[in-house]
Amino acid sequence: MASYDVIIIGSGPGGYVSAIRCAQLGLKTACVEGRDTLGGTCLNVGCIPSKALLHATHMLHEAEHNFADMGLKGKTPSVDWDAMLAYKDKTVGQNTGGIEFLFKKNKVDWLKGWGSIPEAGKVKVGDEVHEAKHIIIATGSEPAPLKGVDVDEETVVTSTGALKLKKIPKSLVVIGGGVIGLELGSVYARLGSEVTVVEYLDAITPGQDAEVARQFQKLLTKQGIKFVLGAAVQGVSVKNKKATVSYKMRKDDAEAEITADTVLLATGRRPFTDGLGLSDLGVALSDRGQIEVDGSYKTNVDGIYAIGDAIKGPMLAHKAEDEGMAVAEMLAGQKPHVNYSVIPGVIYTHPEVGSVGETEETLKKAGRAYKVGKFPFLGNARAKANHAGDGFVKILADKETDRILGAHIIGPMAGDLIHEICVAMEFGAAAEDLARTCHAHPTYSEAVREAALACGDGAIHA
Ligand SMILES: Cc1cc2nc3c(=O)[nH]c(=O)nc-3n(C[C@H](O)[C@H](O)[C@H](O)COP(=O)(O)OP(=O)(O)OC[C@H]3O[C@@H](n4cnc5c(N)ncnc54)[C@H](O)[C@@H]3O)c2cc1C
């Protein structure tokens, strides 16, 4: 038994970042992790492996579609699926090993095993009970189930199974047109699978600026992905290693079926708190299973905190990281702040989608007067040179004050470009501030400046 200032349960981006920050701030820290490797969903079966496969398949797409045009002639690469999976696993290993190194460097103890909280101030791992002044729950999330769909992680898979399919399916049905489904759908579409996305709502990527969502769907359709929108999945049956998805169209109850080699269930994730003993402790949960916390990430039980996917808010690695740092700093007596209005969201398809802040829809709903500055990547010299002219940058600014309220980018490197606008928003910038900032030429970021110019007297290259 050991005694700590802080024990964090879960080593995902929320937990490991929090652990490192606690240790940096002089708190004696341990982190409990039940998996064989550190890094949580994000590093093991989420952000990192999916991005490795997106990168590899994007390279294939470039070779197949754009190389010849640039004078790069020769045989298009063929796909060695096992080698691609090995590259993905190697990437994961480098990242999870990196966290282990950082734990050692910062003197964070990794308590290996599944943890529970027998009482406030105590964490049990295996047969050992450790003491802690503060306990931070960072146990993350798991794929949400769907009635009528039994996952076997072979024919009917969650994202976890989709990251290690034994072979590339000829056909794939993705249930759910959200970020995870579209990213993994893109991977397999690029590898030659016939991909159909079945979505309950009438648009993909719920919550996204509607104009961006429409453009995104158009571009994915051009890449060969089919969409069935407004369709409520009733169930999936598996016969002879083929899966049949039955659905009902919401507008007229018409029933239909679609059969595929593989079905990916990607209808969202839910908080994971099993085995912690929260109900015995009396820790309050919302009706969606999220741990209830106040503005300081405190639960209703003294000395127990929670962060990341296990609490409310967007299920994003960087949101979990920010909360992890904030709670550590609070425990060390500092006064940190997470600005929930400036948390970017990125979809790592090609083109990428990056967004932050208000959408046109949320501004209309709030009755706030706004202006739109938009600039197409077709007017950006670098994008044209790089076969990346699809998409646009859209900045939403207050009609009176010009203060930036939100931004939505669909286009090359959108996931990186969005951060310039995040920083501007953190500083309460006006669109004019961005527009008057010199941007290097030729860069994609000039499109951001042009969209900011379009909020004022007009873009130059449109
Ligand atoms: C396919 C996929 C792609 C994604 N891509 C992105 C992306 O590109 N960008 C992004 O921002 N987000 C992405 N996400 C979401 C992101 O992974 C999560 O938001 C993030 O991992 C949440 O971090 P967390 O620290 O709250 O929890 P998690 O990362 O889920 O980590 C929780 C950890 O706690 C451990 N644990 C749970 N209970 C216990 C216990 N009792 N004892 C010990 N250990 C325990 C678990 O084993 C796990 O390792 C993706 C998710 C998926 C599934």
The ligand as a Gaussian input file, in Angstrom:
#p B3LYP/6-31G(d) Opt

LIG

0 1
 C      -12.039000       5.458000     -33.555000
 C      -11.937000       6.700000     -32.718000
 C      -11.311000       7.815000     -33.231000
 C      -11.208000       8.963000     -32.460000
 N      -10.570000      10.038000     -33.010000
 C      -10.455000      11.175000     -32.285000
 C       -9.750000      12.282000     -32.804000
 O       -9.227000      12.246000     -33.911000
 N       -9.653000      13.383000     -32.039000
 C      -10.221000      13.460000     -30.794000
 O      -10.114000      14.500000     -30.146000
 N      -10.890000      12.415000     -30.266000
 C      -11.008000      11.275000     -30.985000
 N      -11.653000      10.199000     -30.437000
 C      -12.223000      10.343000     -29.087000
 C      -11.122000      10.210000     -28.035000
 O      -10.490000       8.965000     -28.179000
 C      -11.718000      10.345000     -26.649000
 O      -12.458000      11.545000     -26.550000
 C      -10.613000      10.359000     -25.592000
 O       -9.845000       9.189000     -25.655000
 C      -11.211000      10.496000     -24.179000
 O      -10.176000      10.510000     -23.255000
 P      -10.379000      10.043000     -21.750000
 O       -9.065000      10.281000     -21.101000
 O      -11.567000      10.684000     -21.184000
 O      -10.700000       8.488000     -21.806000
 P      -10.126000       7.244000     -22.608000
 O       -9.181000       7.637000     -23.670000
 O      -11.304000       6.433000     -23.006000
 O       -9.255000       6.464000     -21.523000
 C       -9.816000       5.880000     -20.427000
 C       -8.865000       4.810000     -19.931000
 O       -9.302000       4.402000     -18.643000
 C       -9.078000       3.029000     -18.494000
 N       -9.961000       2.544000     -17.441000
 C      -11.314000       2.550000     -17.411000
 N      -11.780000       2.085000     -16.255000
 C      -10.688000       1.771000     -15.512000
 C      -10.510000       1.232000     -14.234000
 N      -11.551000       0.973000     -13.442000
 N       -9.253000       0.995000     -13.800000
 C       -8.180000       1.272000     -14.588000
 N       -8.298000       1.789000     -15.815000
 C       -9.529000       2.047000     -16.274000
 C       -9.412000       2.471000     -19.857000
 O       -8.781000       1.204000     -20.025000
 C       -8.838000       3.544000     -20.760000
 O       -7.522000       3.241000     -21.135000
 C      -11.756000       9.018000     -31.172000
 C      -12.377000       7.886000     -30.630000
 C      -12.460000       6.742000     -31.391000
 C      -13.119000       5.532000     -30.797000

